[in-house]
Amino acid sequence: MQRLRPRRSLWIWLLAGLAAALLACWVVAVLLLRSLDGPFLNDIQENLTRSEIENLARITIPPDATNVHALAGGFQDAYISVRLDLPAESLPAMAVTRYWPTLTPNAEVTFQSGMMPDRPWWRPGEAQSFLAGSNFVDGISQTVLVDTTDPSRVVVYVQTFET
């Protein structure tokens, strides 16, 4: 009977050590995931630089763009909604990526409803005259609405969703 006691004790220590190792691996994995900066891990970000906005939205923001706002988020899929003001003559400078859709006057446009920011700067529905279009290339959906109500200064709304 004396011999069984050390074996039982050994198995208990082995199981406790295995449980501790699994717990340590889980803690390291959680900390590693939290340290990653993208794609957002179920968080939303609004204070993005122009460079970050361009990379996430796959657009080129002309230097004369003003009033630039963005809201990005996601988990496995990343999304970003962007709004900016632009002199009308600078609009072609934005249409240089392969994701940019062909814009049609007053076309029906559908932004991803679950990802539309509830922010005072996101008001594409108020456009009285606009150009709009959507495109899907290589798992990336891009929807654009350009408010042309003021012909000299346009308001551009872009929503990019990456699956």
Secondary structure by P-SEA (a helix, b strand, c coil): caaaaaaaaaaaaaaaaaaaaaaaaaaaaaaaaaaccccccccccccccaaaaaaaacccccccccccccccccccbbbbbbbbcccccccccccccccccccccccccccccccccccccccccccccccccccccccbbbbbbbbcccccbbbbbbbbbcc
